[in-house]
Amino acid sequence: MTRVVFLTHAEVEIDPGVAVPDWGLSEVGRARHSAFAVGAPAFGAVFSSTERKAKEGAAPVAERLGLEVRTGAALGENDRSATGYLPKPEFEATADRFFAQPDASVRGWERAHDAQARIVSAVRDAVAETRPEGDVLIVAHGGVGALLRCHLLDRDITRAEDQPHPGGGCWYAFPASMDVGPTPWRAI
């Protein structure tokens, strides 16, 4: 049975003068993804969002396996372009509201229910285009990772399913059929 591993990008270089989707991994983030690649299983396909940090997180595994990273905008983080960069305390408070009010556009952000429907559909599409002989790696983002977990667990949207590591770089696995709940989050 094909398994999907959903991995969030690790630590990034935060630059308020650069659009958030254009942030790259920090030295620590790159090292964590490189270490993950060394022990990663032989995936049959590697997908990532189109955001730079996710593509950089997917690259070490793809390179080790001689695979091309397949990118898709629908695998992106919830759209927060209405606010752009927010200082950490303000970001955390806004993210709390995003999860607590999934039918509202908090500060102009994409609604949580819409982001959840998008990521669930994007994961299904990635699995559908993958050859059945290998597991699938999807490198994306923490917010949509939490929303996908809520769907897989058949739970209401809650931030309680957010990744546990403050720097990101966490993963969970689930069957490609998406009919069984995921493993617990694990940090790379």
Stockholm file with secondary structure:
# STOCKHOLM 1.0

chainA/1-188         MTRVVFLTHAEVEIDPGVAVPDWGLSEVGRARHSAFAVGAPAFGAVFSSTERKAKEGAAPVAERLGLEVRTGAALGENDRSATGYLPKPEFEATADRFFAQPDASVRGWERAHDAQARIVSAVRDAVAETRPEGDVLIVAHGGVGALLRCHLLDRDITRAEDQPHPGGGCWYAFPASMDVGPTPWRAI
#=GR chainA/1-188 SS CCEEEEEECCCBCCCTTSCGGGCCBCHHHHHHHHHHHHHCCCCSEEEECSSHHHHHHHHHHHHHHTCCEEECGGGSCCCCTTTCSCCHHHHHHHHHHHHHCTTSCGGGCCCHHHHHHHHHHHHHHHHHTSCTTSCEEEEECHHHHHHHHHHHTTCCCCGGGSCSSTTCCEEEEEETTCCSCCCCCEEC
#=GC SS_cons         CCEEEEEECCCBCCCTTSCGGGCCBCHHHHHHHHHHHHHCCCCSEEEECSSHHHHHHHHHHHHHHTCCEEECGGGSCCCCTTTCSCCHHHHHHHHHHHHHCTTSCGGGCCCHHHHHHHHHHHHHHHHHTSCTTSCEEEEECHHHHHHHHHHHTTCCCCGGGSCSSTTCCEEEEEETTCCSCCCCCEEC
//
